[in-house]
Amino acid sequence: MESISDNQKELRASILEYAWTEFKRLGLKKVKVDDISSHFSISKRTLYEMFEDKENLIVECFKYQLDKSSRNVEDLQRKTTHSLETYVRLFVERVKESEGVNPVFFAEAFKYPKLMQFFDETTERRNKMAMDIIQRCVHDGYLIPEFNYPMLLEAYNVQFLNIVKLELYKKYSLSDMINTLQIITFRGCCTKKGLELLDAHLETIKNM
């Protein structure tokens, strides 16, 4: 029999998964705390006891997804045959996830100070996740070692921020922009060996 503590953990995880899905679908502003509490048949007070307020709930959703991404990277590294395949599979997952996201989801994120603080505090962790894969690809001979990859990663992040700030998502598909930026950036860094393998993987995915 599960303890109360286990039940609370399970409920908390379920709330974070549901809220994340709704935030992506409708945007951060349109999702009401009342709607989330009603979905789980709990009072708004109970929800606030768990997350304090809506902004903290939003931050906790992002924390939960970051932890989930870390576990996913570790899992993929165990399952994939080489480092470049790990990158490709993560890339495909990211593009697929972006296809169902309401563009205002990102634009509204800038309106929450605690969320911006969370982004600042976790920049190093998120960059390290990306750099670990890049360094493995360099070591395995798929990426050119002479490039300054930390600088390139920062430049990519700036590009993405500008997409949101300039509201380019109103003109172009968000998934198309992520797809184009990542492929152009990554292909430009590939060795001949990496380029052949990357294109083969992407062609296979395209035909699935």
BELVEN-V176740 format. One line per field, one symbol per residue. burial: 1 if it has 16 or more other C-alpha atoms within 10 Angstrom, else 0. A space follows every 10 residues. Layout:
burial->???
//
This chain:
burial->0000000000 0000110011 0111101100 1010011000 0001001000 1001011111 1110000000 0010011000 0011111111 1000100100 1111111010 0000100010 0000000000 0011111100 1111100010 0010000001 0011000010 0001101110 0010011011 1001101100 00000000
//
